[in-house]
Amino acid sequence: TLVFVHVPKTAGTTLQSIISRLYKPHEILAEYPTESLSRLEQRFKAFSTEQQVAIKVILGHFPYGSCNWSENRPTYVTVLRDPIDRLISHYHFVKRAPDHYLHQAVNVQDMSLEEYVALVFH
């Protein structure tokens, strides 16, 4: 099983779209959890054995090692980016993404990049 750990703001969406063209929809399990990583495992285990065997790719925003419950030995891949460039990009993304959980805090308080870094890494 290929497990793509999508680190935000690292060209992961581009890689995800490539993966989506290489595999059939029933071969991909995508999960972008916001509250609980256990939802991914629960979804997988709710599948029939036939559906579980068909899964060739698991992708989403979750930490390395999150899919060690898979019967197949997972192969993890990710894309990395210069951390400072990534942080700056993420800050600007949060400022313009109303659905992001930090959007309101950043915009209401008119946070500077420095204040954002302090918030994220407190």
Disulfide bonds with the S-S distance in Angstrom:
none
